[in-house]
């Protein structure tokens, strides 16, 4: 067995100290020495190095049982930030996310989408100004404290996140992250919006094990989680349930096919041609208005059939979110569960359906977590989150 060098031991000790502070919120030197089986001089040296790097800060004192009060040291979540961005048909949203996944600043603007270099330049300007507004609160080094910019996109992306490979919703197929990277002088990547939302789902909900996440937005999408980890597959197409055929030769889908699930279970499909919002639609459903109630029940039937089909391949929990998910009640989920069981000839006592966290800007924050998770894992060097 290879013997660790002095440098490797020091790096290991520093990672252990930082990991403990990250997981436990804060600790004194004495707490760290006891928990990590390190000497006080070793703990002191590592805390000094981490403070100098801006990764640890001092946070008051703990209660004293006699003598001087021990100083508390804490992980500095604001020492680095990642930027998440969402471009829509009508506007843009940006969120700055710290190392604990908290959104420390948000900005939005109205900017109609156009597949033109002038539009992408304006997006770059918007994000650049947003980053500039953050630098005053960052450690010395300013923009070097930005880990990267991740764009949540309504389309499939290449495994390296460098290119949109299927982008019919926004007509951005073939767009590369370099378009923004060159202008911003930052590492930029694309993340499928469902994968981004599911990443934040995992962070917010501690017991996500094996799950199929369905996000019922204007255009629906999905993501697969196995053992608490995202699994996009070698081509990042796992969970792309929106193009599962649910009605052969049925309604036309934006992808060009017919009968895709998106044409039946997206938010747009639920509203149809009616001039109303989702909130107005569900108010009518709750008031037991006949037409809206019938349309909603039909919607649940299609969704139940789709989930039943999905679970023949991947028997796991189902998490439902997105714009429609925000309005679903526990009674709606119970009703959906009954409809699934009614269509399934095989008894399934393990079927569990639950509502997503449905956090505002969930996909934008989740996109930024692409950088945050990698950075924190590299710093702390542990594989399993507690």
N, C-alpha and C positions, 0 to 999 in steps of 0.2 A: 504494500500500500504506500502511495506517494506521501511524503511528509510535506505539510503545508509550510510555505515560506512565511517569514515575518510579515511581509506585505499582505499576504493572503489572510493571515490571522487578523491583522488590523482591519482589513476590509470586512471580514466576517463579523468582527465585534461591532463595527460601526453600523452594519446592516441590522444586527440584532437589536442594538439600542434604538435605532430608528423604527424598526418594525414594532417593537414593544410600545413606543410612544404613539405610533399610528393606530394600533389596535386598542390601546387602553386609554387614550385620551390625554393623559399626563402622568408624570411620576417624578419623585425626588431622586437624587443620586443614590440614596440609601435603598429606595424601592427598586431601582434598576439593578444595583449591585446584588441584592437578594434574589430578584426574579431571574436574572441572567447568569448568576454564579460568576460574577466578575469582581475584581478588586475595585475599591473606590478610585484609586488613581487612574485605572483603565477607563472607568465610566467617565471621570472628569475630563480626560483627554479626548474621548470620543464626543462628548457633549460640546466641548470647545470647538472641535473641527466642524461639527454639524451646525453650530451657531454661526460660525464664520461663513459657511456655505448658505446660510439663510434658511436651512431646513428645520431648524429647531429654534424656539423662542422661549423666553422666561415668562411664566404666568403666575405671579404671586407666590404665596407661601402656604404650606399645609399647616394644620393644627400641630402645636407643639405639646409634647408630653413632659416638657421640662427642658430648659436651655433654649438655644437659638432655633427659630422655626425653619424647617427644611424648605428650600426653594423648589418650586415645581417647574419642570420643563415639559414643553408640549410640542407636538408636531406642528409645523407651520404650513397649514394647508394652502395659504395664499402666496407661498414662495414661487409657485409656478402656476400658470393658467393655460388652459386650452380653449380654443374658440370653436363653437359649433354654429353652423349657418344653414338656414333653410331658404331656398328660392321657390316661390310659388308663381302662379300665373299673374298675380297682382302685386306682389311685394316681396320683401326680404326681412328675415329675422336673424339676429345674431345674439349668442349668449356666451359670456365668459364663465368658465367652469374651473373651480379650484381643485386641489388634489384630493378632496373628499367628495367631489361630485356636486358641490353646492354651486348654484348659479349666483355669481357675485354682481353681475351687471347684464342688462338686456337692452337691446336697441332694435327698432323696427323702422321700416320705411316703405313708402309706396313706390313701386317700380315695376310697371307691367313687363312681363317677360317677352323677350324677342331674341331670336337666334341670330344675333349680330355681335360683332366684336365690340361695338359701342356699348351694348348692354353689359357684356362681361367686364368691360373696363369700369363702368359705373358701379357694378357689384364690388369690384376690387377696391374702388375708392371708398365705398361705404364701409367695407370690412377694415380697410387700412385706417380710416378715421376712428373706427371703433377701437382698434388696437392702440392707437395713439392716446385715446382717452383713458386707457388703463395704465399706461406706463408710469404715471406719477405715483401710483400706489404699489408698484412692483419694486423689488430690490434693485440695487445698482446693477445696471446692465440692461434695464428696460425691456426692449423687445426680445432680447435673448432669453428672457424668462417666459416667453410664449412657446409652448411645446409644439404647436401646429394649429392648422385650421382644417376642420372636417366638415364637409358639406353633406347634409342629409338630402338625398335625391330620391325622386319617385321613379325609380328605374333600377335595373340590374347593373351592377358594376363589375369590373374585372377583379380577380382575386387580390391584386395588389392595390386596389382602390384608385388606380391612376386614370381609369377611363369608364365612361358610361357605355355599356355594350348593348343595352336595350332601353330606349327612352322615348316611347311613343307618347306618354302623357304630356311631357314638357317639350317634346321635339328637340331633345338634347343628345340624341344618340351620336356617339363618336366624340363628344366633348371630353377634353383631357384636363386633369387637375393642374397641369403645367400652365394653363392659361391664367390661372389665378396665382400660382406659385411664383411665376416670374415677376408679376406686378407687386406682390406682397413681400417677396423675399422671405417666404415662410414655407415650411413643408405643408403641402395641401393634399388632401385625399377626399375621395367620394365614399359615402356609406349609404347602402340601401336604407330607406327610411324605416322599414320594419325591423331590420337588424339593429339600427340605432335605438329605436324605441324599446326593443327587447333588452338591450344592454342596460338601459336605465331601469327597466323592469326588474332585472336581476339585482341591481344595486338597492332598489327601494324595498324589495320583497325578499326577505332572507330565506324563505323556504321554497324558492323556485328550483325544482329538481329537473324532472323530465317534463317538458311542456311544449305545446304548439301555441304560439302567440298569434292571434288574429287581430289586425288593426283595421277596423271598419270605417275608413275615411272616405272622402269623395271618390277615391279609387283605393280599394282594399289591398292589403298585402299581409304577408305572414313571415314568421321566423321560427326556427327550431332550436330548442334548448335541451341539451342532454347533460345530466349531472351538474346542473347549474352553470354550464358553459354554452356559449353560442356555437352552433354547428352549421356553417354556411355551405359546407361541401367544397369539393375541389374547384367548382365553377361558381360558387356562391349562389346557387339556385335552390338550395334546400329551403322549403317553406314558401315557395312562390305559388301558393295555392290559388291565387287570383285567376290563373289561367287554366285551372282544372275545369274540364267540360262537365257541366252539371245538367244541361239540357241539350242533347244532340240536335244540331241545326236550329238552335234557339236564337235568342236575341244577339244582335251584333255587338261584339266587344271592340274596344278601341285598338286592340292588338291586330284586328283584321279577321279574327276567328268568330265563330258563332257558339253561343251557349256557355261561355266562360262564367265562372263564379262571380267575377267582378260585375258582370251585367245584371246580376240578381241580388247580390249582397253588399254592394258598396253603398255609401251614404247617398250618392247620386241616384242609384237604382231605387232606393227606398222612397225618395222624394219624387222622382220621376219628373214630369213636366209641370207639376204644381208650383205655383208661385208662393212658396212658404219655406220657412227655416225648419231645421230639425226640431228646435224647441217648440215651434208652433205645431209641427206634426205630432210630437209626443204629447203635447197638451190635449190634442184631439183624441189621441189614443186613451189617455187617462180619463177623459170625459166620456169614454165609451161611445164615441161617434162611430157609426156603423162602417162607413167607407174606410176610414183610417184604421179602424180595428181589423177589418178584413185584410187590408194591404199589409199590416204589420204581421198578422198571423201567417200570411202567405210568405212573407220575408223570413219568418222563423222556420217555416217548413223547408225552404231552400237551404238555409243555414244549417239546420239539423241534418239534412241529407248530406251536405258537404262534410260536416264534422264526422258523421258516421263513416263516410268513405275514407277520410283521412286517418281515422283511428283503426281501420283495418290494416293499415301499413305501419302506423306509429301509435301504439296504445299508451297514451300519456294524458296528463292534465291538459285542459284547454283554457287559455287565458284570452279574454275578449276585451278589446279596448278600441281606441280611435274615437272619432266623433260620435258614431252611433253608440259605442260602448258606454260613453258618459251618461247616456239617458236610460240605460238598461237597469232595471231594479232586480232585487233578489227573486221576486216572483217571476219576472221575465226569464231569468236564468233557470229557475226550476221548471218553467214551462218548456223551455228549450231542451232541457234534459229529458223530459217526458217524451218529446217529439223524437229525439235521437233514439231512445230505447224502443219506441214504437216501431221504428223503421229497421231496427237491428235484430236479426233472428237469433243472435248469440247473446245470452245473458251477460251483462257487464256490470257487476257490482262495484267496480273500481272507477267508474266514470266520475270525474270531478271537473266542473266548469266553474270558473270564477272570473270576477271582473278585474280588469287591469287597474294599475295605480292611476291611470288617466291623468297624469300630471301635465300641467301646461308646458308646452315646448318640450315634451318628453323626447321626441326624436332629435331635436337640436342638442339637448344636453347629452343624450346618449351618443350622438356623433362625436362630441368633444371627448367623451370618456374613452374613445378609441386611443387617444394619446395619453390620457390620464392613467388608465389601467396599465399600459405598457411601462410608463415612467415609474409609477409606484412599485410595480412588481420588480423592475430592475433595481430600484433603490433598496427595497427591503428583502428581495430574494427569498420570498416564500411563495409556495404554490397554492396553498389552500387558504382561502379567506375565512376568518372566524366570524 
